[in-house]
Amino acid sequence: MKKIIIALAAAFLSADLYAAEKLDFSFDSFAGALNAAPAAAQPEMPAVSAPAKAKAGRYVQVSAYVNLNGNGWMPGNDGGYTTVYLTGWATFRDATGQVTSNNTYLNIPVSLWVKPNQYVTQMVMPNTSVQFSYKGKPAGSAFMNGSVNVSGWPSSSYFSLSGSGYLSGSVYVADME
């Protein structure tokens, strides 16, 4: 059995040596073999299109004159610190009228000291977010700020405040044409 295994191993070894004699390891033979070999599959590259043009945009100043009104209750018999919500409606626009907020509801909290039978006055500095449209399409939002002086007289434990002022801001508008 050992003889058979040794004989088979010798046969395989001699076959490998015989095959090696027929191989040509010269550079020309190697380069020719490379050129004859099928090319490896190249990954398909997606078509590159021209970059999309960035839409030009600009910041637009928007503003409105607002009227704010609110009611509150006097805290305790001697007055004190309280919070009143001032509300109103405004339409913020740019100079051309194309960028607009249409009819926007404002709800601004203000905290102040009130005393019975004393005139109440307070400078309110609203900072409220407003949604805008440009030529009828949504254009983004902006914070509107400014100052509104509100005042009023308390009557018993109830008081009413009202005032008006100018609010403005700027919104970024992309040209949609």
C-alpha positions in Angstrom: 0.0 0.0 0.0 2.9 2.3 0.8 4.3 1.7 -2.6 1.1 2.7 -4.3 0.9 6.0 -2.4 4.5 6.8 -3.2 4.0 5.9 -6.8 0.9 8.2 -7.1 2.8 11.1 -5.3 5.7 10.7 -7.7 3.3 10.7 -10.7 1.7 14.0 -9.6 5.1 15.6 -8.9 6.5 14.6 -12.3 3.3 15.9 -14.0 3.8 19.3 -12.3 7.4 19.4 -13.4 6.5 18.5 -16.9 3.9 21.3 -17.0 6.3 23.8 -15.6 8.8 23.1 -18.4 6.2 24.3 -20.9 5.5 27.6 -19.1 7.1 30.8 -20.5 7.9 33.3 -17.7 9.2 36.0 -20.0 7.8 39.6 -19.8 6.4 39.4 -23.3 4.5 36.3 -22.6 3.2 37.7 -19.3 2.0 41.0 -20.9 0.4 39.1 -23.8 -1.5 36.9 -21.2 -2.7 40.0 -19.4 -4.0 41.6 -22.6 -5.7 38.4 -23.6 -7.4 38.0 -20.2 -10.9 39.3 -20.1 -11.1 42.7 -18.5 -12.5 42.8 -15.0 -16.1 44.2 -14.9 -15.8 47.9 -14.4 -18.4 49.4 -12.0 -20.9 51.5 -13.9 -20.6 55.1 -13.0 -23.8 57.1 -12.7 -24.2 59.9 -15.2 -23.2 63.2 -13.8 -25.6 66.0 -14.6 -24.8 69.7 -14.4 -25.2 71.0 -10.9 -28.6 72.5 -10.2 -28.6 76.3 -10.2 -28.9 77.7 -6.8 -31.9 79.9 -6.6 -30.9 83.5 -5.8 -32.5 84.8 -2.6 -32.4 87.9 -0.5 -33.5 89.2 2.8 -36.5 91.4 2.7 -37.5 93.9 5.4 -41.1 93.5 6.6 -43.1 95.6 9.0 -46.5 96.7 10.3 -48.1 99.1 12.7 -49.9 97.0 15.3 -52.7 97.7 17.9 -52.7 95.5 21.0 -55.4 95.2 23.7 -55.6 93.2 26.9 -57.5 92.9 30.1 -56.4 91.8 33.6 -57.3 91.5 37.2 -55.8 93.4 40.1 -54.0 90.9 42.3 -55.2 91.3 45.9 -56.7 94.5 47.5 -53.4 96.4 47.3 -52.4 95.4 43.8 -49.3 93.6 42.8 -47.5 91.8 40.0 -49.6 90.3 37.3 -49.5 89.0 33.7 -51.8 90.2 30.9 -52.0 88.8 27.4 -52.2 91.5 24.8 -53.8 90.5 21.5 -54.3 92.0 18.1 -54.2 91.4 14.4 -51.6 92.7 11.9 -50.5 92.2 8.3 -46.8 92.4 7.9 -45.6 93.3 4.4 -42.4 94.3 2.5 -42.2 97.6 0.4 -43.6 95.9 -2.7 -46.4 94.1 -1.0 -45.4 90.7 -2.5 -44.0 89.3 0.7 -46.9 89.3 3.2 -48.1 87.6 6.4 -51.7 88.2 5.5 -53.8 88.5 8.7 -51.6 87.4 11.6 -53.0 87.0 15.2 -50.7 88.3 17.9 -50.8 87.1 21.5 -48.1 88.8 23.6 -47.7 88.3 27.3 -46.7 91.2 29.5 -45.9 91.2 33.2 -46.3 94.4 35.2 -47.0 95.9 38.6 -50.5 97.4 39.1 -51.9 99.4 42.1 -55.5 100.4 42.7 -56.5 103.8 41.2 -53.1 104.4 39.6 -52.5 104.9 35.9 -50.9 101.8 34.4 -48.3 102.2 31.6 -45.8 99.6 30.3 -43.4 99.5 27.3 -43.8 96.1 25.7 -41.1 94.6 23.5 -42.7 91.8 21.5 -40.6 89.2 19.8 -43.0 87.0 17.9 -42.6 84.5 15.1 -44.7 85.2 11.9 -45.2 83.1 8.8 -44.8 84.7 5.4 -45.7 84.0 1.8 -44.1 85.3 -1.4 -46.4 85.7 -4.4 -48.9 83.3 -2.7 -46.4 80.6 -1.9 -44.9 79.9 1.5 -41.6 81.8 2.0 -40.6 81.1 5.6 -40.9 82.8 9.0 -39.3 85.7 10.8 -39.2 87.1 14.3 -40.9 90.5 14.4 -39.8 92.8 17.2 -40.2 96.4 18.2 -41.9 98.4 20.9 -45.5 99.0 21.9 -46.5 101.4 24.7 -49.7 100.2 26.4 -51.6 102.0 29.1 -54.9 102.1 30.9 -56.8 103.0 34.2 -57.8 100.3 36.6 -61.4 100.2 37.7 -61.9 98.4 41.0 -60.1 95.1 40.6 -60.2 95.0 36.8 -58.1 96.9 34.3 -57.8 97.2 30.5 -54.6 98.0 28.6 -54.3 99.2 25.0 -51.6 100.7 22.8 -50.0 100.6 19.4 -46.5 100.5 17.9 -44.3 99.5 15.1 -42.9 95.9 14.6 -40.4 94.9 12.0 -38.1 92.1 11.0 -36.5 90.5 7.9 -37.3 87.3 6.1 -35.2 85.4 3.6 -37.0 84.9 0.4 -35.8 82.6 -2.4 -36.6 83.8 -5.9 -39.3 81.4 -7.2 -39.3 82.5 -10.9 
